[in-house]
Amino acid sequence: MRILTVLRKETSSFIKTNLAQRTVLTVGSGLLSIFDPHRDDMISAFGELTSFGVLSDLQRKMLNDPEGALILKEKPVINSKVLDLNKLATFPEKTFGKEYVEFLRINNITPDTRKPVRFIEDEEQAYVMQRYREIHDFTHCILGLKTNMLGEVTVKIFEAIQLDLPMCWLAGIFGMLRLGPKHTQVYLDQNLPWIIQNAKQSKPLINLYFEKYFEKNIDELRAELNLTILSPKINEFKD
């Protein structure tokens, strides 16, 4: 479809669309996100196109929180050009910075894979969406969850409850249907009740200035955020 080709343009600037284009983009990106979860360009587009009412609420919640307001004021970005990953790797064991670098290494990922926001015109709301994307790996790390399908579905439910973004609900619900029988049972019996409780009881992570806590013990940080982690045995399942 010709309209969907705009998603392939490698530019971080806002792409203006009319109602008809937005409708086709929303439906098309939503369907492709469900049937091909590897299409991160479609997932990103659907997330932006369905987030407008929610983003204004998130923006307001950040502005009403001292740490969230500071994030919006300074607008930090998360990538390997900004983060000194080599330095973080030298931090003491159990510090959040050290744990984050180990998380990246174990899961063979980098902080440079997040797509730029293209369909949100308001500059600050576009940043809120970008911030959500860029702290996704921090969220995995602080929750002690891998990047396999079970871990991703669990994190998406956490994000859905805390942020109420339609894309997170879609990914969490339809992602569960892609789990195998063993993972589905573990998810329903262990991960789902645990993650719902954590999402409701913890500080909204969108308001956490993660980068300022790299030197802090990760268990102390979890305690301050009112987060718990799953038993290591439960989190050992592979894809």
N, C-alpha and C positions, 0 to 999 in steps of 0.2 A: 504494500500500500504506500502510495507516494507520500502521504502526510507523515507516516512513521519514519521516513528517511531523515527527518529533521533530527531525530534522536542520535543519528550516527555522526553528526557534525561535532568535531572536537573543539568546542568552544565553551567557555564558562559564562558567557554573556546571556542575559535574559532573552528568551525567544518569545516574541509576542504572537498570540494565537487568537482567532475569533472563536465564537461559540461552537460553530460546526466542527472546527479543527479540534477544539478541546474535547468535544463529545467523542469524536472518533479516536483520538489519542487515549482518552480515559478507558473506553471500552476495549480498544485493541491492546493497550499495554496491560490492562487487568487480565484479559484472557491469556495473553502470552506469558504473564507472570505465573499464572496457575499451571499451565501446561509445560512450560520450560523455565524452571526456577533458576537456571544458569544465566538467563538473560538479565543481567543486572541493570542494563540500560532500560529495559521495560519496567523492572521493579522500581527503579529510581523515578521514572516518569510517572508511573501510577501513584507512587507515594506523594509526589508533588501535586499532581492534578486533583487529588482527593483530600488535600490537607488544609484548605484555606480557612475554614471556620475554626478548625482545631489549632492551627498555628497562632492565631490571634490570642487564643486562650493561653497557650504555652508561653507566648511572648509576655503576656500580662503576669503570669505566675513567676516567670524569671525576673521581671522588673520588681516584683513585690518581695523577692528574696535577696538579701544582701549579696550572697555569693553569685546567684544567678544574674543580678544586675551588674556585677563586676564583669562577668563573662560577656554580657552584651556590650558593655562599655569598651572592653579591651579587644574583644573578638579574636581570641587566639585560634590558631589553626593547628591541626595535628597531621604532620607528615614527617618523613625522614630528613627533610631539609631543616625543620624547626627542632625536632627532637634529636638529641645526641644519644643515639641508641648505644654506641660504644661506651659512653660514660655511664649510662644506666646499667649496663652489663657489669660494671665494676662495683655497683652498690652492694651493701651487705645482704646476705640471704634474708628472705622474708620481707624485705622492703617492697613496697608496691612497684617501684621502678624496676627492680630486679625481676620480680614476678611477671611484670608486663613483657619485658624483653624475652624471658623464658617462654612465655605464652606465644609470642610471635614465632620464636624458633621452633618450638614443638609442633605448632600448627602450620609451619612453613608459609607464613603470611607477612605482609608488610603494612605499614600505616599509609601507603600511597595508592590504595585501590579504590577509594571512595569517589564516586562520580560527582562532578560539580552540579549545583542547582541551576536549572535552566527555565523552569516554568513558573517561578514565583517572582512577581514584580517587586513587591515590597522588600527593600534591602535588608531590614532587620529580620523580617520573617524568613527570608531566604537564608540568612545566617543561622537562625534557629534550626532549620531543616538540615543545613550543612553540619552544624554542631552535633545534632542527633546522629548523623551518619558517622561522623568522625570519632565519637565516643563509643561506638558499637563494640569495638574490640576491648576497650576499657571495661565495658559492662560484662563481657564474657569473662574477663580476667578476674574482676572483683567477685563475680558469682561462682568462679571456679568451674566454668563450663567449657567444654571443647567446642570446636567448630564443625563437628559432624552434624548430621541431620537432627539427631536427638537434642544436641546442645543448641542448635540454631532455633528449633521450634520452641524450646523452653525459654530462650532469651526473648524471642518475639512476643510471647505471652507476657513476659515481664514488662517489655516496652509498651505493649498494647494497654495494659492496665495503668501504667504510670503516665503515658502520653496520650492515649486514646486516638492514635493515628490509625485511620482505616486500613492503611497498608499493613500495619503490624497485626491487626486483627485478621486480615485476610491470610497473611503468611503463617500466622500461628494456627489458624483453624485448618486451612488446606494443607499446610505442611505436615500436620499430624497424620493426614490420610496417606502420606508417602512413607511413613514409618513401617518397618517390618513388624511381624507379630510380637517378637520379643521386646523390641523397642516400644511398641505401642503399650504393652502391658506395664513396662517400667515407667513410661510417661504418665499413664493414667493413675498408677498406684503411688508413685513416688514424686516424680518431677512436677506434675501439675499442681497438686495441693501445696507442695513446698514453694513453688514459684509464685503462686497466687498470694500466699501469706507474706512472702518477702516483698513483693511488689506493693502490697497495701501498707506494710508496716515501716518500710524504709523511707529515708529522705528521697525525693525525686532526683534521680541521678543526672537529669538535665541541668540541675542547679549545682552540681558538684564540679568544682574547678580541679579536675583530676590531676593536671600537671603540677599543681602545688603540693601534692601529697606523695610524690615519688619517693621521698626519703622516709616516709612513715611506714611502720610495720603494718603489713596488709591485714593481719588479724585484728589489730587495734582499730584500723580504719573501718573494717567490716562491723566491728562492735559499735563504733560511733554512728554508723549509718543504719544500725539495727538490722544488719543482714546476717544470715546464717548460710552455711554451705552444705551441700549434700555429703553423705558418707562417701569417702573415696571409692569404695566398692561399687556403689550405685553409679558413679560417674566413670567407671572403667570401660563401659560398653563401647565397642568400636562400630564403625559403619557396617 
